[in-house]
Amino acid sequence: MAFPPDIATRVVTLGGAMSIESSALLKVRVTVSSSKSLVWDATGYRFERVPDVKTSELGSEVSFILPHTDVSGWKDAETNQLIDVSAPNSYTHRYTALVEILDEQNRTMRKLTLGPFVVPDGEGPIDLDKTVPASTVAGDVIAVPDLWGQLVTEAQTAAEEAAQAATDATTAVAPVADDVDDLKTLTTTGRLSETELDTHFVRFVDQNGDPLPAGSVTTIHVNTVTGDIDDITFEEA
C-alpha cells in the first residue's frame, strides 16, 4: 500500500553485493527502522514504528520508500507535540538500516548497521552506500546524501573533458580571453575551430545561470597527490 498523497516520500536504495574472493553474487537483506512513531497533524493519521524487511535477489539492490525527515506537520506519537524543524539540520525522526549479507543458501556472511540516516527533501533516490556523516542541530551525528561528492564528480568530469579537448586539438589557443566570444575571435586555421569551442569549452556561470563578470578568475584547485579536486574558488576582477 502506498503512503497518502500528502506525505512526501523518497526512494532509498542499498546494494548489491558479491564475494571479493570468488565474484559469487550475494543477497542483501535490509531491515529499516524509524527512531519513533509519528502522527500527521493535518489528518491525525498514525504512523507506527514497525520495521520493514526486504531481501534482494542475488547481486541486486533493495529499495524502500520512506517519508521525508525534514518537513513540518509531524507530531511525536508519544508526547503528541508538534516537532519543530525550522532550524537548519533539524529532523523529525531518523532511520536505521540493519544489513545482512547472505549467500545463495541464505547463510549470513556479514552483518552491519547503517545510520542513523535521514531522508531530506530532494530529487532522486538516496543510495545508502554513498551517504556521508553530518551533525544535526542537536549535535548528534547522522548520515546524509553525499551531494558535495556529486558536485565534485561533475566538476572533475568537466575538467577532464576540457583537458582532453585541448590535447586532441592540433594547436591550442594561446592568447588569453575573458569570455567565449573573445575566444571565438581567436579561431584561425590550425587552432581550435568554433565548433570545437562550442563542444568542449567549459562555461562558468553564477547561481542564476548568468555569465561571470569579465576579468573574474575561477580557479580549480587540484590535489596532485590524490588527483582529486580540493576546492573551486572565485575572485572578482
C-alpha positions in Angstrom: 0.0 0.0 0.0 1.3 3.5 -0.9 1.6 6.4 1.5 -1.1 9.0 1.5 -0.6 11.7 -1.1 0.0 14.4 1.5 3.1 12.5 2.9 6.2 13.4 1.0 8.4 10.4 0.4 11.7 9.5 -1.3 13.3 6.2 -2.6 16.2 4.8 -0.6 18.4 2.1 -2.0 21.2 -0.2 -0.9 23.3 -2.9 -2.6 24.0 -5.2 -4.5 26.9 -7.3 -3.4 29.3 -10.1 -4.5 32.2 -12.0 -3.0 35.6 -10.3 -3.3 37.4 -13.6 -3.5 35.2 -15.5 -6.0 32.9 -12.9 -7.5 29.9 -15.1 -6.5 26.8 -12.9 -6.3 25.3 -12.3 -2.9 22.0 -11.2 -1.5 21.3 -8.2 0.7 18.7 -8.4 3.5 17.9 -5.0 5.0 15.7 -4.1 8.0 14.8 -0.4 8.2 13.5 1.0 11.4 12.3 4.5 12.4 13.5 6.2 15.5 10.0 7.0 16.7 6.3 6.7 15.9 4.6 9.8 14.4 1.2 11.4 13.8 0.4 13.5 10.8 -1.1 16.6 12.3 -3.4 17.6 9.4 -5.3 14.3 9.5 -4.5 12.7 12.8 -3.4 9.6 11.0 -0.8 7.5 12.9 2.4 6.1 11.5 3.7 3.5 13.9 7.3 2.3 14.2 7.1 -1.2 12.6 10.4 -2.3 11.0 10.3 -3.2 7.3 12.4 -6.1 6.0 13.4 -6.7 2.3 15.7 -9.2 0.7 17.3 -8.7 -2.7 17.9 -11.2 -5.5 21.5 -12.3 -6.0 23.6 -9.3 -6.9 20.7 -6.9 -6.9 19.8 -3.9 -4.6 16.9 -3.4 -2.3 14.8 -0.2 -2.2 12.4 1.4 0.3 10.0 4.3 0.0 10.4 6.4 3.2 8.7 9.7 4.4 10.9 12.8 4.5 12.5 13.6 7.8 12.8 17.4 7.4 9.2 18.5 6.8 6.8 20.2 9.3 3.5 18.7 10.2 4.6 15.7 12.2 3.8 15.2 15.8 5.7 12.9 18.2 3.3 10.0 18.9 4.4 9.7 22.5 4.1 13.3 23.5 1.5 14.4 20.9 3.6 17.6 20.4 4.5 19.1 17.0 8.1 18.6 16.1 9.9 21.8 15.2 12.2 21.5 12.1 12.6 25.3 11.4 16.3 25.3 12.5 18.9 24.1 9.9 19.9 20.4 10.3 16.9 19.6 12.4 14.8 16.5 11.7 11.5 14.9 12.9 13.0 11.4 13.1 15.8 9.2 11.8 16.1 5.7 10.3 18.5 2.9 10.9 19.3 0.0 8.5 20.4 -3.4 9.7 22.1 -5.0 6.8 22.8 -8.7 6.4 24.9 -10.1 3.5 23.6 -13.6 2.5 25.0 -16.3 0.2 22.9 -18.3 -2.3 21.8 -20.6 0.5 20.7 -17.6 2.7 23.6 -18.2 5.1 24.6 -14.9 6.8 28.1 -13.8 5.7 28.2 -10.5 7.4 26.1 -8.0 9.5 26.4 -4.3 9.7 24.3 -1.3 10.7 24.0 1.9 8.6 22.8 5.1 10.2 21.1 6.7 11.8 20.3 8.4 8.5 17.8 11.0 7.3 15.7 11.4 4.2 15.8 15.1 3.3 13.6 16.8 0.8 15.1 16.5 -2.7 15.0 14.8 -6.1 16.1 11.3 -7.0 16.8 8.2 -4.9 19.2 8.2 -1.9 21.9 5.5 -2.1 22.8 4.4 1.5 26.1 3.1 0.2 27.1 6.7 -0.6 26.0 8.7 2.5 28.4 10.8 4.5 28.4 11.8 8.1 27.0 15.2 9.3 25.9 16.9 12.5 22.3 17.8 13.5 21.2 20.9 15.3 21.1 18.7 18.5 24.8 17.8 17.9 24.4 14.1 17.2 26.0 12.5 14.1 23.8 11.2 11.2 24.3 10.1 7.6 23.1 12.3 4.8 23.2 12.0 0.9 26.7 12.9 -0.5 25.7 16.0 -2.5 29.2 17.5 -2.4 30.7 14.3 -3.7 28.3 14.5 -6.6 29.2 18.1 -7.4 32.9 17.3 -7.2 32.4 14.4 -9.6 30.6 16.6 -12.1 33.4 19.2 -11.8 36.1 16.6 -12.3 34.3 15.2 -15.4 34.1 18.7 -16.9 37.7 19.4 -16.3 38.8 16.1 -17.8 36.7 16.7 -20.9 38.2 20.2 -21.3 41.8 18.8 -20.9 41.1 16.0 -23.4 39.7 18.6 -25.9 42.9 20.6 -25.6 45.1 17.5 -26.1 43.2 16.4 -29.2 43.5 19.9 -30.8 46.4 20.4 -33.3 47.3 23.7 -31.7 45.8 25.1 -28.5 44.5 28.7 -28.4 47.4 30.6 -27.0 46.1 34.1 -26.2 44.1 34.6 -23.0 40.4 35.8 -23.4 37.9 37.0 -20.9 34.8 35.2 -22.4 33.6 32.8 -25.0 33.0 35.5 -27.7 36.6 36.7 -27.3 37.8 33.1 -27.7 35.8 32.6 -30.8 37.5 35.6 -32.5 40.8 33.8 -31.9 39.9 30.8 -34.0 42.0 30.6 -37.1 43.5 27.9 -39.3 45.4 25.4 -37.3 43.7 26.4 -34.0 40.5 25.2 -32.3 37.5 25.6 -34.6 34.4 27.4 -33.4 32.6 24.1 -33.4 35.2 22.6 -31.2 35.0 25.5 -28.8 31.2 25.2 -28.6 31.5 21.5 -27.9 34.3 21.4 -25.4 34.6 24.9 -23.8 33.7 24.9 -20.0 31.3 27.6 -19.2 31.3 29.2 -15.7 28.1 30.8 -14.6 26.8 32.2 -11.3 23.9 30.8 -9.2 21.4 32.5 -11.5 22.9 31.0 -14.7 24.4 34.3 -15.8 28.0 34.6 -17.1 30.6 35.5 -14.6 31.8 39.2 -14.7 34.5 39.9 -17.2 38.0 39.7 -15.7 37.0 37.5 -12.9 39.0 34.4 -12.1 37.6 30.9 -11.3 40.3 28.6 -10.0 40.1 24.8 -9.7 42.5 23.6 -7.0 43.8 20.1 -7.9 45.4 17.8 -5.4 48.4 16.5 -7.3 48.9 13.6 -4.8 45.3 12.2 -5.0 44.3 13.6 -8.3 41.1 15.0 -6.7 39.7 18.5 -6.8 40.2 20.1 -3.4 38.3 23.3 -4.0 36.8 25.7 -6.6 37.2 29.4 -5.8 36.0 32.6 -7.4 37.7 36.1 -7.4 36.1 39.2 -8.8 38.1 41.5 -11.2 
